[in-house]
């Protein structure tokens, strides 16, 4: 599973729209859409996502292609 797929799974499991998730994370809807479609988030954005979805950065990093981050 890629990072994009994991983030999409986290959002949809919580039954959140792009708009609700983006607002909770503190990013734009377009940025969230880009990340869920493969763009790599900046570290501060990834940290905000981890906090919002109540997972660790390590859990997210485990889904970055190429193995361990």
N, C-alpha and C positions, 0 to 999 in steps of 0.2 A: 504494500500500500504506500502510495506517495504522500508527501506532506499535504498536497492539495486535496487528495482523497480523504485523508484523515480530518482535515479542517472541515470539509464538506460534511463528513459523517458526524462530527461533533455538533455542527450547526443544525443539521436536519434531525438528529436524535433529540435535540432540545426543542424541536418544532419552531425554530426561529426563521424569520424571513431574513433576506440579506440586509434590509434596512434596520431591523431590530438588532441583529448581531453587530453590524457596523457601528451603530450608535453605542452599543455596550462596550465595544472594543475601543472606540474613539477614532475610527477611520472612516473614509468615505465608502459608500456602497460600491463605487467603481473599483476602489483599491481592493476591497474584499473579494469582489468578483474576479479580479485579475489574479489574486493570490490563490483562490480556489480553482483557478484554471491554469496553474503552473508557475506563476511569477514567485520569486523568492522574496519573502518579507524581510524588511530590515530587522535588526535584532530587537530594537525597542518595540516594534510592532508585534514581533513574535512573542515577546514577553507580555505584552498587553493581551494578546490572544490566549496565551497560556493561563493568565490570571482570570480572564473572562470565562473560559471554558473549564476552569478548575482542574487543570493538568499542569505538569511541570514542563519546563523548557526541554528537559531531557526526553520526556515522552514525545514531544513534538519532533525533536531532533532525530529521534529513532526512525522517523519516517522520511528523512531526507535521503534521496537516492545516493548510493555510494557507501552506505553503511553508517557507521557511527560518526557523530559530529563532535 
